[in-house]
């Protein structure tokens, strides 16, 4: 049998999206001050993370900015053993890794983020977690490296 | 996002995103031989249909007309005729050259199918269909189609 080869086709997809007024302020505050901003609906009082212009429940325009903490509560979780391709690197993310829906303190919506805890027996809904920030912030959700469980 | 791009990620009005895809497919026996021969010997190989006799380049495992398994290998080129060409003026991130540059459809000597590749070492204005071309092989070859760096006009075509 002759040598059999693989054809490698590395490819990078690049695009950008316009942030709009509210998301722009959100990422600037994240980058410059390391603070997470939410926005509150004047009618139903829901606080959205990330901020958006219109409340999804009431269709009211929102303008009241709210500081949200970088601690929160797990609303749902899982541990990955079959990794997705990490869109940042194109490589599978090293397994195991945890993921959770986290409701940050002061917010009413959840964000999806990585967990350092990968032991399912130690994870449960309602656990308190805290964001672990990267040393250099760039104004992106990945400025938070992951969340760690706190007691 | 790639690290080098991340510095720009803090634009206040746009969020740049880069997703890197690492695609790979098994070339199979015939294409593997085609590419490793290109890499190791700088020879462009075709396969010949035992029924209709046409020589397929790049080499294929079966004849698309007769569905016969091709068994005989034929060395083609490295010279050929330019059948058609186009000039690229619009820069795209996946283009292999900076614009302007030209792609040619090339009929290699002894081949019966056409072959698409880059044209080089020639002024864009002087490219014309029918001109004689020859393959220039890359110094660093990795069993890919760019082991042929490009096709350039032969000396006779330059006269």
Interface residues (C-beta under 8 A of the other chain):
Chain A: X1 X2 X3 X4 X5 X6 X7 X8 X9 X10 X11 X12 X13 X14 X15 X16 X17 X18 X19 X24 X27 X28 X31 X85 X87 X88 X89 X90 X91 X138 X139 X140 X142
Chain B: X1 X2 X5 X6 X7 X9 X10 X11 X12 X13 X14 X15 X16 X17 X18 X19 X20 X21 X22 X23 X24 X25 X26 X27 X28 X29 X31 X32 X33 X35 X36 X93 X94 X143 X144
